[in-house]
Amino acid sequence: MKNILYATDFSKNAENAFMFALKLAEKNHTDLTMLHIFENRTVWAYPSSMDPFEMKREAIKAWKNQLQKLFEQYQTDVKVSYLAVEHSSVVKGILSVIRKHDPELIVTGTRGKSKVKEVIMGSTTKALVKKSPIPVLAIPEHAVYKGFKDILYTSDFQDTDIQAIEQMIDIVKLYKPEIRLVHVSNFDNFKGYEKMEWFEELLKENIDYQKITFQLLLSYNILDRLKSYMKQFEFDMLVMLEKEREGIFDELFHYDLVRKMEFHSKIPILSFNEYYLRTMTNQDAEKTGGIKQEI
């Protein structure tokens, strides 16, 4: 990674998320971009000038100062830049920054300053999971940074899982984590073990990382089974793939699962968007002038 994007609304949860963004930047020796999106009406809090453009400049300067104050609370040699962007939509504002600055990862909290802000920030995080072209690391309110030694990846045994796992390893490989790859299947799906064996071989062919284990869990309630499984072990990160809705099996496994787990978990959730993973694969194939190969 070269650049991590951290988005904040200056809430307590967002400041907690900053610790994760900063530690990841330190560990990976990457630059850090700190971002705050403010709404149009915010500029009217700066009445020192009647010129709306001047008021906007004053607002941007003030928010950048806030970002700098947050950063300067920590002793670190991470190279940082500050962005304050005016936009009526937090999600669209963040996505515009992603397109312009091309970071490899975005880190954000899942709660805001107040009851209203919690709804806004929560919906912002869910929308980012659904729309972001880069991985989203969502930090729950009570998450505590302990590094990333034990990681749970929930898999549907698809080709895009390979791409997501590859990117995940690139983000956390310096922690040398144990990665537990788990698939939850209902009791009627007797092909689960066969598919797991197939996927394990596929993974070994495409990814050179030895500390990965596989497990199949059987349950009719996927969300409850995952929650109970997570209680058995002390994972430092949950990784999930936001699926494109293509079939009954995909919908069964991924029906709002990423966005639901975000609020049931006390550990960070790293999510990938399948649509953008497939888009990247197609673009790479076009650049090389070849035909896309199925992984």
Secondary structure, DSSP 8 states (H G I E B T S, - for coil): --EEEEE--S-HHHHHHHHHHHHHHHHHT-EEEEEEEE-GGGGGG-TT-S-HHHHHHHHHHHHHHHHHHHHTTS-----EEEEEEE-S-HHHHHHHHHHHH--SEEEEES--SSHHHHHHHHHHHHHHHHH-SS-EEEE-TT-----SSEEEEE----HHHHHHHHHHHHHHGGG--EEEEEEEE-TT-TTHHHHHHHHHHHHHHH-----EEEEEEE-S-HHHHHHHHHHHS--SEEEEEE----SHHHHHHHTTHHHHHHHH-SS-EEEEEHHHHHHHHHHHHHHTTS-----
